[in-house]
Amino acid sequence: MYNVDNSTKVSTAFGTVLTIFVNIHSEDLLKTIVLASVGGVSSFAATLMVKFLIRTIKKRFQK
């Protein structure tokens, strides 16, 4: 049975994360930020529209 201590796990995880950060280009980072912003805004807008539709439908059926 293999025994892996916590320092080996942390070192492996840190090495993996460091390798990923080194290979990310600034254009990719900017594109990711822009896409995340657009996704967040569109998600918020969709939530507001659904809330508005639910209120409108409830008001129509309660009369």
Buried (B, 14 or more C-beta within 10 A) or exposed (E): EEEEEEEEEEEEEEEEEEEEEEEEEEEEEEEEEEEEEEEEEEEEEEEEEEEEEEEEEEEEEEE
